[in-house]
Amino acid sequence: MNEINRSGWRPAMGSAGEAEAIETTTGNRGLQLEEALIFEIGNLDHCGVDFDGAIDERLLEGLPSRRSAPVDLPGLTEPEAVRHYTRLSRQNYAIDLGLFPLGSCTMKHNPRLDEKVARFPGFADVHPLQPQSTVQGALKVMDELADWLITLTGMAGVAMTPKAGAHGELCGLLCIRAALEARGDAREVILVPESAHGTNPATAAFAGYRVENIPATEDGRVDVAALTARLGPDVAGVMITNPNTCGLFERDLKIIADAVHKAGGFVYCDGANFNAIVGRVRPGDLGVDAMHINLHKTFATPHGGGGPGSGPVVLSAALAPFAPLPFTTRGADGSVHLIEEENAAQEGHAQAFGRMCAFHGQMGMYSRALAYILSHGADGLRQVSGDAVLNANYVLRSLEDGLDAPFGAAGPCMHEALFSDDGFAEGFSTLDLAKGLIDEGYHPMTVYFPLVVHGAMLVEPTETESRGGLDQFIGAMRVLAERAKAGDPLLKSAPHLAPRRRLDETLAARKPKLVWKG
């Protein structure tokens, strides 16, 4: 324990047993406030705002003036509404509260400089239908960011508009399909290794391909022999995640890419884990044809809550001509304009397969990402990936004597460390440790994924965590692992200190109640 001051004094905290024994009339427990549903706070029979007399019917001209049924919305005053959502927010975990160990999600601290830049009126207030002459600054941000992404990956082009990782995967596969169709080659199979991200096979199936799995070796990497043996005239390509979902670098990717290209296929790389290799490895040098980059993972923007996201796709010279519209190009006078359907042919991009979304992408993501890149520079980005890998290996080596690390002997991990529940007492599992982590003040790590490891626990500390913060997390994990191995019954019923006790997650997933009824 760190001392608060040199006298050794620390503020005392009541034990969990003492806290649970205290009853309050409100249901609140100090600053942990009990919160009812918004329908239980407000009244369905009245509005939270007073109107001076009846509403003038003329204000409703052209609209139905009489409702056929009650609105069924609670009437809350402004303080009631603000307090309700503020109290709920205090029950949520956030990256600004502590370490977020979710694997493959890169929940890093977002520099406030990037947030400030994203809120500049010239970026935050632009409209996609404005004349291009009035948004030159925004277009130049898009163009410069695209140039950085191409440079960092060693690719020939980039499609900026995909809104997230899976959207980018679809974009890359559509580019592959367009390239195959252009040469009259109808291929129908996409190979997906077991170590790839779970969205990869789903995206390939959505794009109309038949998916075939490729097994992993004992060290958690792609079985190259099995993959090359399956290559043939029906294989359109392979979707490979590098670094992979086991937290390991696919060191044979160049060998795989050469074999796929020789067989007439293309290589798609899932770049969600680019955070571990940015500034150090250029996927283009490894033979990758298409790779999405999660700007909301690699380049600062907070990831979580469902968005907004951004998944630009970098493309090889073989696929760049088929990139979707629109994208930017810089004129001889330094101005930037968009290549869209109406000018695609005259600009030499008649092979573009179409559009991925209505407009030009997510401007807020672009400005944050470019601010992050420029503030770090090439050397800073290289340090980012190095620190991410260092932190993950520090966690792995600090815990491998207390938790099973299935690939601990496979060499250094990359940005995330993988553990399992092997060795826990009978009846205890990964879920119990994860719930105990909530009592320790942490959001649980990714659990039961990747599927190739039973009881998987995937921990990604990111480069933004200090050694002191990592030591505290490691200490909590060690204690929880010891409790799981000893069969501590209190761990089986954790969490005890959260606003709610353990929920039946299976029942919630299979029989959700999404509509409130009084």
N, C-alpha and C positions, 0 to 999 in steps of 0.2 A: 504494500500500500504506500502511495506517495503521501508525505505529510503535507498538511495545509500550511503550517508554519513551523518554525524551529522549535517551538515549545511542544510540538507533537499533538496539539489539540485538534480534534476533528469534530464537526457537528454530528450529534448522535442521530441514528435512524432507528425507529422501532422495528422489531422483528416482524416477519410476515405473519406469524401467529398472533402477535399483539394487534397488528393492524386489522386482521380479519375479525378479531373479537369485538372491535369497537363498532357500535351501531350509531347511525345518525338519522335524524328525522327526515332529512331531504334525500337521502340516498347518496349524497355527495361524500367524497372522502378527501377532505382538504381541497387541493387544487385539481384532484381527479374528479371531474364533475359528471354526474349521471345525466345522460341526455335521452330524452324521449324522441319518438318520431315527430316529424314536423306536423303531421296530421293530429297528433295528440297534444300539440302545443296550441295550434290555432283552432279556430271555431269555423266549421263549415257554413254556419248560418249568418256570418257577418263578414264585412270587409275590414281590413286593417287600416283603411284610410277613410276619413270623414269627407263626405261630399256636401257642399252647400246647396241643398235642394235637389230636385230631380235633374237627371242629365238631359240636356237639350237634344231632342230627337233629331234636330237638323245636323248634329255632329255625327250621327250614324247614317247619314244619307248614302244609299247604295248598299248598306249592310243590313242583315236581319236585325230588327229592333227588339225582337222577343226571342228568348232562349226556349228551346223545346225541352231542355233538361237542365238540372242543376250543374254548375261548373265543377263541383266536388273538389275544390281547392281550399286549403285552410286560409282563413283571414288572419294575417299577422301584422303587427306594427313593425316599423323599421327596426327598432331595437330588438324585438323578438327574433326577427329574421336574421339580423347580423349576429346576435349572440348564439343562435342555433348553429350556424355554420362555423363560427369561430370556435365554439366548444367541440364540434366534430373535428375540426382541424387539429386541435390539441391532442386528440386521441390517435393521430396518424403519425407514422414514422417518416422522417425526411432526411435527405443527405445533409441538411444544415443542422441536424441534431446529432448525428453520429455516423460511424462506418456502416456502409451498405454492402454486405458481402455477396449479393446476388451474382452468380457466375454467368458469363456471357451477356451481361447487361451493362457493364461499365458505368456504374452509378458513381461517377466522380464529381467532386466539387466543381461547380460551374463558376469561373471567374466573373466577378460582378462587372468588370470592364466590358466583357462580351455582352452582358445584359444591357448595359448602358448604350452600347453601339447599336444593338438591335432595336432600341427604342427611339433612335433618332427619327424625326418626322419624315425625312427623305426615304427611309426604309420602312418604317412602321405604317406610314399612311399612304403608300403608293397604291394605285388601283391598276389591275391588270389590263384595263382597256384604255389607259391613258396613252396619248401619242408618245411614240418612242423618244421624240426630241425632248420631252419633259421629264423623262426618267433615265437620263443617261448615267447618272451616278449609280442607280440600282443595277442597270445592265452591266456597268463596268465591274461592279462587285461580283455579279454572276460570272462574267468572263474571266476575271482574275482568279476567282476560286476554282473555276474549271481548269485553268492553266496549272494551278498548284496541284490539283488532284491528278492530272495527267503526269506531271513531273514526278510526284511522289510515288506513283505506281509504275512508271515506265511504259505507259500505254499510248495509243495513238489518238484516242478521242474519248469523249465522255457525254453521256446523256444525263442531264441535270434534273429532269422533272420528276422521276419516281419519288413517291412520298414516304417510303419506308423500306426496310430491308426486303421483305417478301415482295413488295411492289417492284423493287429493283431486280429481284430474282426473275420475276415474270418478264421484265423488260429485257434482260439478258437472254432468256430462252427464246423470246420473240425475235431478237436479233439473229440468234442461231437458226431459227426456223426460216427467217427471211433469206439468210445466206444460203441455206440448203436448197430452198425453193428456186433461188436465182440460178443455181447450177443444175436444176432438175433432179435433185437427189431427195427422194422421199424416205427418210429414216424415222423410226418410230420409238426407239428405246433410249432412255436416259439412265445411266448407271449412277447410283448414289451409295457411297460407302456408309457403313454403320456409324462411323465417327463424325458424320456430317450433321449439321443442324436439322432439327425436326421439320422446319418449313420447306427444306429442299425437295423431298419427295412429294409433298403436297403441291408445291408450285409446279413441279414437272407434270404431275397428273392434271392439274388445272390447265396447263398449256397444251394438253392433248397427247402427251407422251405416255408410254408404258414404262413404269419404273421397275428396275431390278436392283436389288441390294448387293453390295459387295462387302464381304466380311472384313473384320479387323484382325490384325495379328495380336499376339499375346502382349505386345508392348503398346497397344492402343492406337496403332496407325493402320493406314490402308494396306490391305494385302495386295501387293503389286502383282504377284503371280496370278491371283484370282482375277484381278481386273483385266490384265492384258490377255488372259485366256478367253475372256468374254467378248473382247472387241471383235467387231465384224461390220459388214455392210449395212446392218440395220441399226447400229448404234450412232445416235446423233451427237452424243457427248457424255461427259461426266460432270457431276456437280460435287465438288470437293470443298470442304471447309478447312481453311488453313490460316492460323493455327486451329486445330480441330476442337471438337467439343470435349475431348478428354484433357484439354489444356496443353496439347503437345504439337510441336511443329512437324508438319508432314515433309520430312527431309527428302523424300523420293518424288516430290511433285514434278520436277523437271523430267525425270525418267517417265513418269506417268503421262505428262503432256506430250512428250515426243512420240510415245506409243499411240496415244489417241489421235494425234495429228496424222501419223503415218496410216492409220486406219480410216482417215477421212472425217473424223469427228472434231468436236470443239471442246474446250475446257472452260467450265464455269467455276469460279472460285467464290465461295461465300466469304465476304470481307467483313463480317460483323466483328471479327476479332483482330482487325487491322491495328487496333490500339497497341497490340503487343509487338508489332514489327515495323510500324511507321518510321521512316527515316533510316531504316536498316536493311529492309528487303523490298525490292521492287517486283511485284508479282508478274509484271510483263517479262522480266528476265527469266522467269521460271516457266514461260510458255502459256500463261493464262490468257484466254481470249476475252473473257468478260468477268467483271467482279463488281458487286455493289459495295458501297462504302456507307456505313451508317454514320451520318454527320452527328446524329444525336448520341452516338457512343464514342467515336474516336475524337471528335472535335468539339467537346465541351458541353453542348446543349444537354440539359437534364433529360434522362430517359425514364419514362414512367407515366402512369396515368393515361396511357393510350395515345399519347402524341402531344403536340405535332411532331412528326418525324420527317426524315429526308434520307433517301437512299440513292444518290447518284451512281451511275454504272459506268465504269471505265471500260474501254473497248480496245481490242487489238486492231491492227491495220486491216485484218481480214473482215472484221465485223463493223468497224466504224462507219462505212458507207451506208449501213442499214439502221443507224441510230435514229430513234424517234425524234419527232419535232415537238416543240421548237427548241432551238439552241442558238447561242450567240456567235457572232463573228465580228471581227474588228476591221473597219475600213482603213484605207490608206491615210485618211485625215485623223485617225485616232478615235473616231466615233464608233459606237457599238450598235449593231442592230440585230434583230431576231430573224432567223430563217424559219419561215412558217410555210404552210401548204401552198399559199399563193405564189411564193417566190422560190420554192425548193428546187424546182427543175432548173431555173435560170442561175441559181447559185451552185449548181453541180451536185445536188443531193436528191436526185429523183428516186433513189432506191430506199429512202427512208420508209420504214414500215408503217408509219402513222403517228399517233399521239398516245401518251400514257395518261394524260389528264387534260383538263380543259385549258389551263393556262400555263404558267412558266415554272411552277414549283413553289417551295415555301421560302419566302423572302427572309423571314426571321431566322431560319436555319442557316441560310447563306451568309447573312451578315455576322451572326455569332461565330460560325465556323471560320470565316476569313479573319475576323478579329483575333480568334484563338491562334490561327496559323501565323499571322503577322507578328503577334506579340511574342510568340515563342521563337520564330525563325527556324531555319533548317537544323541548327545545332540543338535548339530547345526541344524540337519534336523528337529528335534522336534520344535526348535525355528522358523524355516522357515515356517512350517505349522501354528504355532500359530500367527506369525506376519501377514501372509496372511489373516487369519480369522479376526484378529483384524482390519486390514486396511479396509476390506470389510464392517465390521460392523460399523466402523467409518463413512464410506461413507453413508451407509444405514441410520443410525440414524441422520446424519447431514443433510440429504436431504428429509427425509420422511415427513417433514412438508411443503415442497415446491413441491414435486413430489409425485404422487400416488405410494405407495409401496404395491402391491397386497398381498404379503405374509409377510409384516412387523410384523404382530402379530403372525406368525407361529413359533416364537422363533428366536434365533440368526441365521443369514445366515452363510454360510461357506466362500468360497473364492471369491464369487461374489454377488453383490447386484442387485436386479431386480426392475425396475420401469416401469410405463406405462404412456401413454399420456392422461389418464383420467383427465378431468378438463381443458384441453386446450380450447382456443376459437374455435368456429365453423370454420371449414376449416383448422385448424392447426393440425399438427400431429407430431409423433416422427421424421419423416424425416426432418422437419423444424428445430427442435432442433439440430439434428445431423449435419445438414449443418451449423447451426450457430456456432457449436463447432469448425468447421474448421477455422472460422474467429478468434476464441479465441486462435488458435494455437495448437489445439489438434486433433488427429485422432479420429473420432467418435467411440462411443462404438458399440457393437453388437446391431443391431436393428431388430425388428419384429421376434425375436426368444428368448425364446421358443414360439411356436405357441399357447400354452394354455393361453397366456396373450395377450390381444389386445394392439397393439402399444408398444410392449415390448422394453425396453432398459436395456441391460445386461452389468453391469459395473464390471470389475475385476481389482482392483488396484495392486494386487500382493504384496508380502512382501518386495520388493526392493524399494518401494516409501516412502519418508520421510513424516512426518506430515505436514511440510511446503508445500511440493509439493501437497499433498492431499487437503490442505486448499485452495490452488489456484484453483485447479480443481473444488472443491465443490463450490467455489465462482462463477466460470464461469457457472456452471450448474444451480445455483440458479437464476442468472440473466437471463439466457436463458429461464428457466421455467416461470419466471415472464413475459417475453416478449411474450411467447407462450400463456399464459393465458390472456394477455391483447390484443392479436391479432395484434402485431406489424407487419405492412406490410413489413418492411425491413427484418424481420426474414423469411418471406415467400419467399423472393428472394435470401437469403443467399446461398452460401458464396459470399462475395463482395471483400475479400482481398486475395483470392487464385489465382493461375495462370490462372484458368479457372472458369467461372461462373457455376451455377447449370446445370448439364447435364440431358438429358432425359434418365434416366436409364432403363425405360421399353422399349423404342425404341432400345437402345443399346443392350439389352438382346435378343430382339425378331428379330431384323434385324441388326446384327453386320456386319461391313465391315472390314474384316480381311486382305484384299489384297489391297495394294496401286496401284492405276492406275493414271498415269499422264494425 
